[in-house]
């Protein structure tokens, strides 16, 4: 596997994840739909794990689609542009989830398997290395 970050760059990316989580949680407290809604939908992007039932390549595509900032930020921008609080809340929860994952070291996946991420090896892949 190539392309994994390490050292100070990896630490900086994890710190950025914490910053995104905190910033979106603060914004959600002002513009969100209530903390119960936040809690219910916080782990919704993880439904993308089901893609791994079709194999690691499909799983990586599924996971990366749901765990890329592109869709989350587009939802947030669309919600602001359309003045739609539901879509704004969706974008904020989605961004918060992504920040949380990045802070924990869960990066975007390579097709080699779930444990191979742009932030380095995780889980069994790390134990086996």
C-alpha positions as CSV (number, residue, x, y, z in Angstrom):
1,X,0.0,0.0,0.0
2,X,1.3,3.4,-0.9
3,X,0.1,6.9,-0.2
4,X,-0.4,6.7,3.6
5,X,0.7,9.7,5.6
6,X,2.9,9.5,8.6
7,X,4.6,11.6,11.3
8,X,3.7,15.2,11.6
9,X,1.5,15.2,8.5
10,X,-0.6,12.4,10.0
11,X,-0.9,14.2,13.3
12,X,-1.9,17.4,11.5
13,X,-4.6,15.7,9.6
14,X,-6.0,14.2,12.8
15,X,-5.9,17.6,14.5
16,X,-7.8,19.0,11.5
17,X,-10.4,16.3,12.1
18,X,-10.9,17.5,15.7
19,X,-11.2,21.1,14.4
20,X,-13.9,20.1,11.9
21,X,-15.8,18.2,14.5
22,X,-15.7,21.1,17.0
23,X,-16.5,23.7,14.4
24,X,-19.5,21.8,13.0
25,X,-20.8,20.9,16.4
26,X,-20.6,24.6,17.4
27,X,-22.4,25.6,14.2
28,X,-25.0,22.8,14.7
29,X,-25.7,24.2,18.2
30,X,-26.8,27.5,16.5
31,X,-28.4,26.2,13.3
32,X,-29.1,22.6,13.9
33,X,-32.2,20.5,14.4
34,X,-31.7,19.5,18.0
35,X,-29.2,17.2,19.7
36,X,-31.4,14.2,19.5
37,X,-31.5,14.5,15.7
38,X,-27.7,14.9,15.8
39,X,-27.2,11.8,17.8
40,X,-29.6,9.7,15.7
41,X,-27.9,10.6,12.4
42,X,-24.3,11.0,13.5
43,X,-23.3,7.5,12.4
44,X,-25.4,7.4,9.2
45,X,-22.4,7.6,6.9
46,X,-21.2,4.3,8.4
47,X,-24.0,2.5,6.6
48,X,-21.5,2.6,3.7
49,X,-19.7,-0.3,5.4
50,X,-22.2,-2.5,3.8
51,X,-20.4,-2.1,0.5
52,X,-17.6,-4.3,1.9
53,X,-20.1,-7.2,1.6
54,X,-19.4,-7.0,-2.2
55,X,-15.7,-7.0,-1.7
56,X,-12.9,-4.6,-0.8
57,X,-12.9,-2.6,-4.1
58,X,-16.7,-1.9,-3.9
59,X,-16.4,-1.4,-0.2
60,X,-13.7,1.3,-0.6
61,X,-15.8,3.1,-3.2
62,X,-18.9,3.0,-1.0
63,X,-17.0,4.1,2.1
64,X,-15.1,6.8,0.3
65,X,-18.3,8.2,-1.3
66,X,-19.9,8.6,2.1
67,X,-16.7,9.7,3.9
68,X,-15.5,12.4,1.5
69,X,-15.9,16.0,2.4
70,X,-17.2,16.7,-1.1
71,X,-20.7,15.4,-0.6
72,X,-21.0,16.8,3.0
73,X,-19.8,20.3,2.0
74,X,-22.1,20.3,-1.1
75,X,-25.0,19.4,1.2
76,X,-24.1,22.2,3.6
77,X,-23.7,24.7,0.8
78,X,-27.0,23.6,-0.9
79,X,-28.8,23.9,2.4
80,X,-27.5,27.5,3.0
81,X,-28.2,28.5,-0.6
82,X,-31.8,27.1,-0.5
83,X,-32.4,28.3,3.0
84,X,-33.3,24.8,4.0
85,X,-32.5,24.1,7.7
86,X,-32.9,20.3,7.2
87,X,-30.2,20.2,4.5
88,X,-28.0,22.5,6.5
89,X,-28.4,20.2,9.5
90,X,-27.6,17.2,7.3
91,X,-24.4,18.8,6.0
92,X,-23.3,19.8,9.5
93,X,-23.9,16.3,11.0
94,X,-22.2,14.7,8.0
95,X,-19.1,17.0,8.3
96,X,-19.0,16.4,12.1
97,X,-19.0,12.7,11.5
98,X,-16.1,13.0,9.0
99,X,-14.1,15.1,11.4
100,X,-14.7,12.6,14.1
101,X,-13.5,9.7,11.9
102,X,-10.4,11.6,10.8
103,X,-9.6,12.5,14.4
104,X,-9.7,8.8,15.3
105,X,-7.4,8.0,12.3
106,X,-10.1,6.5,10.0
107,X,-9.0,7.8,6.6
108,X,-10.3,7.2,3.1
109,X,-9.9,3.6,2.0
110,X,-7.7,1.8,-0.5
111,X,-9.1,-1.2,-2.4
112,X,-6.7,-3.5,-0.6
113,X,-9.1,-3.6,2.3
114,X,-10.8,-1.7,5.1
115,X,-7.6,-1.4,7.1
116,X,-5.6,0.4,4.4
117,X,-6.3,4.1,4.6
118,X,-4.7,7.4,3.5
119,X,-4.0,8.0,7.2
120,X,-2.1,4.7,7.6
121,X,-3.0,1.1,8.6
122,X,-5.8,0.5,11.1
123,X,-7.2,-2.6,12.7
124,X,-6.0,-6.0,11.6
125,X,-3.9,-4.5,8.7
126,X,-1.9,-2.6,11.3
127,X,-1.6,-5.7,13.6
128,X,-0.4,-7.9,10.7
129,X,2.2,-5.3,9.5
